Amino acid sequence: MGESTSKKVMLVDDDQFLLDMYAMKFKNSGYDVVACPGSEECLNKLKGGEMVDIIIFDLIMPKMDGIALFEEIKKNNYIPNALKVILTNQGQSSDMEKFEGKGIDGYIIKALHTPSEVIEKIKEIESKK
């Protein structure tokens, strides 16, 4: 086999059902997937040198929420070139505005999109980079 051109996506969500479902959807769409059931697992993988092209994370998670996770990733410059996308049910525009100009590439509201649409949105975000 030639070298894989598939992008690697890291999913971070404390909802195991959603995590599994999105992981499967992304795999079926040709992505390599690293699934993390929380911020700590995500940071441990990044500290360990895991490189990903895209990170998609939830905002509401126990222990360390998505905002704290994002700030930690940024502070340590873990995946500077990765697309950073929020996938959440928090849909207030004030939430979205918090991230304007902070290096977030996309903001997707779970309730408004099917997993297939989420993948389409990710591809759209990728094509704009």
Contacts in CASP RR format, 6 or more apart in sequence:
PFRMAT RR
TARGET T0000
AUTHOR 0000-0000-0000
METHOD contacts of the structure
MODEL  1
MGESTSKKVMLVDDDQFLLDMYAMKFKNSGYDVVACPGSEECLNKLKGGE
MVDIIIFDLIMPKMDGIALFEEIKKNNYIPNALKVILTNQGQSSDMEKFE
GKGIDGYIIKALHTPSEVIEKIKEIESKK
4 32 0 8 1.000
6 30 0 8 1.000
6 31 0 8 1.000
6 32 0 8 1.000
7 31 0 8 1.000
7 32 0 8 1.000
7 53 0 8 1.000
7 54 0 8 1.000
7 126 0 8 1.000
8 31 0 8 1.000
8 32 0 8 1.000
8 33 0 8 1.000
8 34 0 8 1.000
8 51 0 8 1.000
8 52 0 8 1.000
8 53 0 8 1.000
8 54 0 8 1.000
9 26 0 8 1.000
9 31 0 8 1.000
9 32 0 8 1.000
9 33 0 8 1.000
9 34 0 8 1.000
9 52 0 8 1.000
9 53 0 8 1.000
9 54 0 8 1.000
9 55 0 8 1.000
9 56 0 8 1.000
9 122 0 8 1.000
10 33 0 8 1.000
10 34 0 8 1.000
10 35 0 8 1.000
10 36 0 8 1.000
10 42 0 8 1.000
10 45 0 8 1.000
10 50 0 8 1.000
10 52 0 8 1.000
10 54 0 8 1.000
10 55 0 8 1.000
10 56 0 8 1.000
10 82 0 8 1.000
11 19 0 8 1.000
11 22 0 8 1.000
11 23 0 8 1.000
11 26 0 8 1.000
11 33 0 8 1.000
11 34 0 8 1.000
11 35 0 8 1.000
11 36 0 8 1.000
11 56 0 8 1.000
11 57 0 8 1.000
12 36 0 8 1.000
12 38 0 8 1.000
12 39 0 8 1.000
12 41 0 8 1.000
12 42 0 8 1.000
12 55 0 8 1.000
12 56 0 8 1.000
12 57 0 8 1.000
12 58 0 8 1.000
12 61 0 8 1.000
12 66 0 8 1.000
12 69 0 8 1.000
13 19 0 8 1.000
13 22 0 8 1.000
13 37 0 8 1.000
13 38 0 8 1.000
13 57 0 8 1.000
13 58 0 8 1.000
13 61 0 8 1.000
13 87 0 8 1.000
14 37 0 8 1.000
14 38 0 8 1.000
14 58 0 8 1.000
14 61 0 8 1.000
14 62 0 8 1.000
15 58 0 8 1.000
16 37 0 8 1.000
18 110 0 8 1.000
19 35 0 8 1.000
19 36 0 8 1.000
19 37 0 8 1.000
20 35 0 8 1.000
21 115 0 8 1.000
22 35 0 8 1.000
22 56 0 8 1.000
22 87 0 8 1.000
22 115 0 8 1.000
22 118 0 8 1.000
23 33 0 8 1.000
23 35 0 8 1.000
25 115 0 8 1.000
25 116 0 8 1.000
25 118 0 8 1.000
25 119 0 8 1.000
26 33 0 8 1.000
26 119 0 8 1.000
27 33 0 8 1.000
29 119 0 8 1.000
31 54 0 8 1.000
34 45 0 8 1.000
34 50 0 8 1.000
34 52 0 8 1.000
36 42 0 8 1.000
36 45 0 8 1.000
38 61 0 8 1.000
38 63 0 8 1.000
38 64 0 8 1.000
39 57 0 8 1.000
39 61 0 8 1.000
39 63 0 8 1.000
39 64 0 8 1.000
39 65 0 8 1.000
39 66 0 8 1.000
39 68 0 8 1.000
39 69 0 8 1.000
39 72 0 8 1.000
40 63 0 8 1.000
40 64 0 8 1.000
42 55 0 8 1.000
42 57 0 8 1.000
42 69 0 8 1.000
43 69 0 8 1.000
43 72 0 8 1.000
43 73 0 8 1.000
46 73 0 8 1.000
46 76 0 8 1.000
46 78 0 8 1.000
46 79 0 8 1.000
47 76 0 8 1.000
47 78 0 8 1.000
49 78 0 8 1.000
51 79 0 8 1.000
52 79 0 8 1.000
52 82 0 8 1.000
53 81 0 8 1.000
53 82 0 8 1.000
53 83 0 8 1.000
54 82 0 8 1.000
54 83 0 8 1.000
54 84 0 8 1.000
54 85 0 8 1.000
54 122 0 8 1.000
54 126 0 8 1.000
55 73 0 8 1.000
55 79 0 8 1.000
55 82 0 8 1.000
55 83 0 8 1.000
55 84 0 8 1.000
55 85 0 8 1.000
56 85 0 8 1.000
56 86 0 8 1.000
56 87 0 8 1.000
56 108 0 8 1.000
56 122 0 8 1.000
57 66 0 8 1.000
57 69 0 8 1.000
57 70 0 8 1.000
57 84 0 8 1.000
57 85 0 8 1.000
57 86 0 8 1.000
57 87 0 8 1.000
58 66 0 8 1.000
58 86 0 8 1.000
58 87 0 8 1.000
58 88 0 8 1.000
59 65 0 8 1.000
59 66 0 8 1.000
59 67 0 8 1.000
59 86 0 8 1.000
59 88 0 8 1.000
59 90 0 8 1.000
59 95 0 8 1.000
60 66 0 8 1.000
60 88 0 8 1.000
60 89 0 8 1.000
60 90 0 8 1.000
61 69 0 8 1.000
64 72 0 8 1.000
66 86 0 8 1.000
67 98 0 8 1.000
70 84 0 8 1.000
70 102 0 8 1.000
70 104 0 8 1.000
73 79 0 8 1.000
73 84 0 8 1.000
74 102 0 8 1.000
74 103 0 8 1.000
83 105 0 8 1.000
83 106 0 8 1.000
83 122 0 8 1.000
83 125 0 8 1.000
83 126 0 8 1.000
83 129 0 8 1.000
84 103 0 8 1.000
84 104 0 8 1.000
84 105 0 8 1.000
84 106 0 8 1.000
85 104 0 8 1.000
85 105 0 8 1.000
85 106 0 8 1.000
85 107 0 8 1.000
85 108 0 8 1.000
85 122 0 8 1.000
85 125 0 8 1.000
86 99 0 8 1.000
86 104 0 8 1.000
86 106 0 8 1.000
86 107 0 8 1.000
86 108 0 8 1.000
87 108 0 8 1.000
87 110 0 8 1.000
87 118 0 8 1.000
88 95 0 8 1.000
88 107 0 8 1.000
88 108 0 8 1.000
88 109 0 8 1.000
88 110 0 8 1.000
89 109 0 8 1.000
89 110 0 8 1.000
89 111 0 8 1.000
90 109 0 8 1.000
91 109 0 8 1.000
95 107 0 8 1.000
96 107 0 8 1.000
99 107 0 8 1.000
105 125 0 8 1.000
105 129 0 8 1.000
106 121 0 8 1.000
106 125 0 8 1.000
108 118 0 8 1.000
108 121 0 8 1.000
108 122 0 8 1.000
110 118 0 8 1.000
113 121 0 8 1.000
END
